[in-house]
Amino acid sequence: MRDDVPANVTTLVPVPAPAVQQLVATVQELSLARDLDRVMAIVRTAARRLTGADGATFVLRDQDRCYYADEDAISPLWKGQRFPMEACVSGWAMIHREPVAIPDIYADPRIPADAYRPTFVKSLVMVPIRAADPVGAIGTYWATPHVPSQQEIELLATLANSTSIAMENVQLYAELEARVAQRTADLVRVQRQKEELAQLLVHDLRSPASGIMLASKLRLRDRSTSEADLQRWRNVHTSAEAIHRMAMNLLDVMRSEDGTFTPRLTNVTIAKLLADVIDQMTPIAAGTGHPLVHEAHDVPAAIACDEEMIRRLLQNLIDNAIRHTPAGGRVTLRASTTADMLELRVLDEGPGIPPEHREAVFAKGVRLLDEKPASGRGLGLAFCKLAATAHGGTIAIETNEPHGCVFVVRLPLAR
């Protein structure tokens, strides 16, 4: 210490610029480390480079033992081994919470000489990681007698401080990842529970709705039923059919999201399929004062499709047409063939859909701004898109001159 410096003032040893640059680069690397292995790899290399040592070790505190977790040296040291805290220099540095520099390992009583004889080590510096409550230590070793300088000790101490912060960051990052993983698992579990509940709900709704539809159709076909009762039964049939179809739409949209939405193809008679749709939807159209017209032109006898899925697709489109067509307006189901496609058209006489909105209406949960809340839940047309696509077909919207929409479904005849 210089004579003109007071005794209570610490003299800082100047650190060469290259060492400072190396230390800054190391600190930057440590700030980006996301696991302990990466931290140790950075530190073991930096410790040798900063001090010019022949070896470096990264020691972790394992309760009352020192675990030599990693090393970078000219020949093997103690990687993977554990020693009692009181039996090694790294333990001494952690217990006393201060660096230790030993120019001659065989002249220092803190050194277990027998453990060092098989190694190249002649001199060393050991610094604790985190002075307040050490979690480990960094050691550097020389193969020839070396008197560690104050600069080397300070560089290692600074590296140890940065290492402590990096290890805390790694722990925080791991805890954050664990929380995110747990949160994700919780969300997946909740979503699965919702799906299971929805499936149970669909099942519980579908069966009574089917029974109500059957009963209402029988009453509607009974010629002794009065006109007033006919209208009431039409309303019953309409509500039951809507519940049944909405439940099935919900189930299929959910299946599409988990990858289990697949049509079951059978050879379906087209005339019978269309007649069933008309039979199912006529009471609904009659109840709202809409004539339901069915036209077929040169259609083939059969097509390979999922009969229930295509029937419901057409029911959704007809229901949509009925809801958007003014009372007295006609709704038409038209079937024809073009080249190798079966073309199914549902025409309404409603206000129409602007071209810029025509693709959006097929998205789940989407309704037009002028639709009433009770007009749907945004599942019917979403299901139609899924069903057409699942059959290798398409669905599109055209204009029905002079006003209204035409929903056009094209399904391949050859599958």
Summary of the structure (lengths in Angstrom):
residues: 415
radius of gyration: 39.9
end to end distance: 93.9
largest distance: 124.0
contacts: 1261
relative contact order: 0.07
helix: 50%
strand: 19%
